[in-house]
Amino acid sequence: MTVGVRFRTPTLRYFRFQGDPPPLDSFVVVRTPRGLEVGKVRTPPRKAPEAGEVVRLASKEDLDRAARLRARGEEILFYLRARLKEEGVKAKVLGCDLTLDGRHLLVHYAASERVNLRPLGAELARTFGLRVEFQAEGPREEAAYLGTLGACGMESCCSTWLQGFAPVSIRMARDQQLPLSPEKISGPCGRLLCCLAYEHPVYQELLKELPKRNARACTREGVCGKVQKVNPLKGTVELLLEEGKVLEVPKEELR
């Protein structure tokens, strides 16, 4: 059996344990391919693909050490940002995470084009005595790592609970009658809002019962016109009649 453990981002990784399961919301020391790391237990025991094992419940000494390593990671972060600026490398360093033994450094970065960070990696290894690994993040992963606010005014889903990024298309915005302005339907990451996918299946079901936009439709009384707008939540369509008048008709009155 395993428990889901959260680290810097909401994405859970699952670790097997021996004996009694660690309590929910407790901090644990886990063994990952990079070394020992501290994370927070976020799920009850379950069967899931394993990323490593739980070594122990985190002690006060473990948590204090993790805090000191986060501070050291911040120092390395500012050093690396300054060096990137000096070298003219067009990359943005998002964060630096150290393993609990302080020997392995994982650098998260974002870049709009391919960059060569090996020389700086070697410099970091010499300067700080670390094994250095770089991990490129896409726009959505960057938002999840740094944390952002959504259009709703709350923390974005990707930085609080979302476990993966579902495909999102402009068709979803059209089906939901949303304005197609990029500023309206894009998140802080610059990509289409993840939340467009949440209600889309409901809209798909509602739209099955309504004629498509620009189709010709008639009421039971024989009044016909061109479908100018579809209102799936209201279950109505707006017909543009030949004389220029707009008539809103419930789906029950269409034939």
N, C-alpha and C positions, 0 to 999 in steps of 0.2 A: 504494500500500500504506500501511497505517497501523499504529501500535502503540497498545496500551491503556495509558493513563496514569491513575494513582491520585492523588487529592488528599486531602482531609480524610476522606472516607468511602470505603468499599470500591468504590463504583460506579465503573466504569471509563468513561472517555471516550477516543475514538480520534482520533489526530492523524496526518495525513500527514507524511511526511518526504522529504527529498531526499538522494540518495546512499546511503551505507551506513546500515543501521538502527541506532538507538542501542542500546547493550547493555542486556540485561535487568537490572533493578534499578538502573540509572543514573538520576540526576536530570537532568531536561531543563527548559528554558525553552520554554513553548508559548504560542501566541497564541490567545486565546479572545475571544468577543464583548466581554468586560469589559476585556481588555488582556493584558499578559504575566503569566504565572503559572508557578510552579515545581511540578512534579509528578514522580512516580517511575514509570519504565517497568515494567509488570507483565506484558506479553505479548510473544511474538515477533511479527514482521510478519504481518499478515493483512488481508483485505479487510473493511471495516466502514464504516458511515456516519461521516463525518468531523465532528468538533467544532471543527476548526481545524488549525493546522500546528505542527510542531516547529521552533523557531527555532534552537536550539543546545543542546549539552550544557551543563548548568549549571556555571559556574565556582565557585571558592571565594568570589569576591566576590558572585556571585548567591546562594549559600547563606547567606552571612553577612548579606546584605541581607534575605533572606527571614526569617531568625531575628529580626532587629531589627524587622521589620514585624509578626511574630507577637506580639512583646512590646508593640508599640504597639497592636495589636488588642486585647490583654488590657486595656490601660489604657482604651481606648474602651469595652470591654465593661463594666467596673466603673462608668464614668461613666454609661453608658446605663442600667444597672440602677438606679443611684441616682436618676436623673431619672424613670424609670418609677415608682419608689416614691413620689417626691414628687408626681407628677401623678396617682397613683392608677390608673394604667393596668394592667389585669390581663393582662399578657403577660410571658413569661419569655424573656430573651435567652440564646441558647445559645452563640453565638460570633460573632466579627467577623473577616472575612477581607479582607485588603488585597491588591490587585494589586502586582506587583513594582515598578511606578513609584510606589506609595504614594498614588495619586490616587483610586482607586475602592474604596469600602468596601461589602462585602456583609454585611448583618446577618441572621443566622439567628435566628428567634424562634418560639415556640409560644404559642398562646392558645386557651382553651376557647371563646371567643366572639369575634365580630368586633371589632377594635380599629382606631382611627385613629392611625397612627404618623407621618403626614405632618408635623405640627408639630415633632416630635422629629427627623425627618429633616432638615428645614430648619435646625434648631438645630445638629445635628451638622455639616452642610455649612458653616455660618458659623464654628463654633468650631474645626473641624479642617481646613477648606479642602479638603473631599473631595466627590466625587460619591457619594451614598448610595443604596443599594438594599436593600429589605427582602424577605426570603424567608420565608414562613410554612412551618412544618414540622408534619406530623401526628405522632401519638404514635409510630408505628413509625420514621419518619424522625428524630425526636428521639433515640430510642434508638440508631439507627445513627450519628448525628452525635456524640453524647456518649460512646458506648461503654458497655456494660453487661456484667454477668455473667449467664449463663443458669442454668437449674435444674441443669444438668449440672456446674456449677462452673467451666466454661470461659467465655472471652469469647463473647458472643452472636454468632450467625451474621451478623446484620445489621450488626455493627460490625467484622467481620473479612473476610468473603468474599462475602456474599450480594449478587447483582446486581439483584434485584427482589423484590417481595413477592407471593407467590402467594396466591390466595384460600384462606382457611382457614375451615372450618365446624365447628359443634358435632357434626355427624354423624361427622366424622373421629374425634373423641374417643370417641364411642359405639362405633364400629366397632372401635376399639382397646381397648375394655373399660377405659377410663380413668375415674377419678372425675370427675364433672361439677362439682366445686367450682371456682369461678373462681380460687381461690388455687393450685390444682393444675395448671390447664391454661392459665394466662395468663402471658405474659412480663413483664419489667420495664416494658414500654410499656403494660401493662394490656389488651392485645389477645390473642387466642388465639395460642398458641405456633406460630411458623412451622414448627417441626420436626414438627408433626402431619401436615403434608402430605408429608413425606419417605417414610414407609413405608406411607402409605395405599393406594397401588395394590396392594401386596402383600396387605394385609388384604382388599381388595376381591376379589382372586382367591381367597383362602382361604375367604372367606365364601360364595362361590358354591357351594361343595361342602357347605355345612352348612345345616340348617334355621334359620329365623329364630327369634328369642327370642319366647316365648309361643305358638309353634306347637305342634301335637300331633305327636308322632313315636313310632315303634315300632321295637323291635329285631327282628332276624331270628327271635328266639325268641318274638316276640309280646308282649313286655312294652312297654306303652305309657305315655306320660306327657306332661306339658307341659314344653316346653323352658324351663328356668329360667335357664340361662346357656350362652353359646357361647364356646368357647375356640379361636379360629382358629389360633393358633400350635401348640397341641397337637393340633388336629384332632379335638376331642371336643365333646360337648354334655352338659349336666347335665339329666337328666330328673327332674321332680318327679312321683313316682308317687301314685296315689290314696290309698295308706295313709300318705302323708307322707314316705316314704323318698326320698332323692336318689340317683340312679344316674348315674355318669359313663360315657358310652358313646362309643367311637371311631366315627368316621364310617363306617368299613368295616362295622360291625355294625348300621348303620341300614338300614331299608328304606323 
